[in-house]
Amino acid sequence: MATQKFMGRNQLVDRLAAQVGNKDTAVAILKKRGHMREDGTLTAAGQKRNMMTAEERAKDRAVKRTGHPAKDFTYSARTNRATLKDR
């Protein structure tokens, strides 16, 4: 998977570009989400997500979706998803 090399902090644009196939599409998505301004700079929300690792972003998405705390999730780098741990 091409995105395996963009797992760390400050790689939001590169990771999304690898996922969607090119940088222009990634930039368009980030602008639509409100994570990037028209001039190509990151908004405060975009900077916050850029400072997260791929794991932290996946867990953040899962927390927003379910309301469970981040510690309740297990991250899979292979799928870039966070799933609830068995309790």
C-alpha positions in Angstrom: 0.0 0.0 0.0 1.5 3.4 -1.0 0.2 5.2 2.0 2.3 3.0 4.4 5.2 5.5 4.0 3.1 8.5 5.1 2.1 7.4 8.6 3.7 10.1 10.7 3.0 13.7 11.7 3.0 16.5 9.2 2.1 14.2 6.3 -1.6 14.9 6.0 -1.4 16.1 2.4 1.0 13.4 1.2 -1.0 10.6 2.8 -4.3 11.8 1.4 -2.6 12.3 -2.1 -1.3 8.7 -1.9 -4.8 7.5 -1.0 -6.7 9.3 -3.7 -4.1 9.1 -6.4 -2.8 12.7 -6.8 -2.1 15.9 -4.9 -4.6 18.1 -6.7 -7.5 15.8 -5.7 -6.1 15.7 -2.1 -6.0 19.5 -1.9 -9.5 19.8 -3.2 -10.8 17.4 -0.6 -9.0 19.2 2.2 -10.4 22.5 1.0 -13.9 21.0 0.9 -13.4 19.7 4.5 -12.3 23.1 5.7 -8.8 21.9 6.5 -7.1 24.0 3.8 -7.6 27.6 2.6 -7.9 28.5 -1.1 -4.3 29.7 -1.0 -3.1 26.2 0.0 -2.3 26.9 3.6 -3.8 24.8 6.3 -6.5 26.1 8.6 -6.3 25.7 12.3 -8.3 22.5 12.0 -6.0 21.3 9.2 -2.9 22.1 11.2 -4.4 20.1 14.1 -5.0 17.1 11.9 -1.6 17.5 10.2 0.1 17.2 13.7 -1.6 13.8 14.2 -0.2 10.5 13.0 -2.4 8.3 10.8 -3.3 6.3 13.9 -4.4 9.3 15.8 -6.5 10.5 12.9 -8.2 7.1 12.5 -9.0 7.0 16.3 -10.2 10.6 16.1 -12.6 9.7 13.3 -13.8 6.7 15.3 -14.3 8.8 18.5 -16.4 11.3 16.6 -18.4 8.5 15.0 -19.1 6.5 18.1 -18.5 8.7 21.2 -16.2 6.1 22.8 -12.8 7.3 24.1 -9.8 6.8 21.9 -8.3 4.3 24.3 -11.2 1.9 23.5 -9.9 1.5 19.9 -7.3 -0.6 18.2 -5.7 0.7 15.0 -4.8 -1.3 11.9 -2.1 0.3 9.8 -3.0 -2.1 7.0 -6.6 -0.7 6.7 -6.1 2.7 8.3 -9.1 2.1 10.5 -9.7 2.1 14.3 -12.0 -0.6 15.6 -13.5 -1.1 19.1 -11.5 -3.4 21.3 -13.3 -6.5 22.6 -14.2 -5.8 26.2 
